Amino acid sequence: MLTTVVLIAVVVVGAATVVSILMQTGNVAGLMGGASGLGQQTFGKKRGLDDLLERVTMILGGILVVLIVVADKLWR
């Protein structure tokens, strides 16, 4: 029973993580923009919705990792 609840939570949090990643705006500079600093906005600060989505994505990613570890321990 607990395993089923954890697996459902993994699916829900995983889907929410994907949605939060897809809602973020892309950088025009591409992959090299992060290395050269071209992807940063004014004075290196992110603003508004992008900042919120970045934080939500990091939190959901952390929760997802914990849930996957718990699901692995329960599965065995």
C-alpha positions in Angstrom: 0.0 0.0 0.0 2.7 2.5 1.0 4.7 1.5 -2.1 1.8 2.4 -4.3 1.3 5.8 -2.6 5.1 6.6 -3.1 5.0 5.5 -6.7 2.0 7.7 -7.4 3.8 10.6 -5.7 6.8 10.0 -7.9 4.7 10.2 -11.0 2.9 13.3 -9.9 6.0 15.2 -8.8 7.9 14.1 -11.9 5.1 15.4 -14.1 5.0 18.7 -12.2 8.8 19.0 -12.6 8.5 18.5 -16.3 5.8 21.2 -16.5 7.8 23.6 -14.5 10.9 23.1 -16.8 8.8 23.5 -19.9 7.2 26.8 -18.6 10.6 28.5 -18.2 11.8 30.7 -21.0 14.8 29.6 -23.0 18.1 31.5 -23.4 18.9 32.8 -26.8 22.6 32.1 -26.3 22.1 28.4 -26.1 24.4 26.0 -24.3 27.5 28.3 -24.4 25.5 31.1 -22.9 25.9 29.7 -19.4 29.7 29.4 -19.8 30.2 32.8 -21.3 27.6 34.6 -19.2 25.6 35.7 -22.2 22.4 34.0 -20.9 22.2 36.2 -17.9 19.6 39.0 -17.7 20.2 42.6 -16.5 23.0 42.7 -14.0 22.9 38.9 -13.5 19.6 38.9 -11.7 16.6 37.0 -12.8 13.2 38.5 -12.3 9.6 37.5 -11.9 8.2 34.3 -13.1 11.5 32.8 -14.3 13.0 33.2 -10.9 9.9 31.5 -9.3 9.9 28.7 -11.8 13.6 28.1 -11.3 13.1 27.7 -7.5 10.0 25.5 -8.0 12.0 23.3 -10.3 14.9 22.9 -7.9 12.5 22.1 -5.0 10.5 19.6 -7.1 13.7 18.0 -8.3 14.9 17.5 -4.7 11.6 16.1 -3.7 11.7 13.8 -6.7 15.1 12.4 -5.8 14.0 11.7 -2.2 10.8 10.0 -3.4 12.8 7.8 -5.8 15.2 6.8 -3.1 12.3 6.0 -0.8 10.5 4.0 -3.5 13.7 2.0 -4.2 14.0 1.1 -0.5 10.4 0.1 -0.3 10.5 -1.9 -3.5 13.3 -4.2 -2.3 
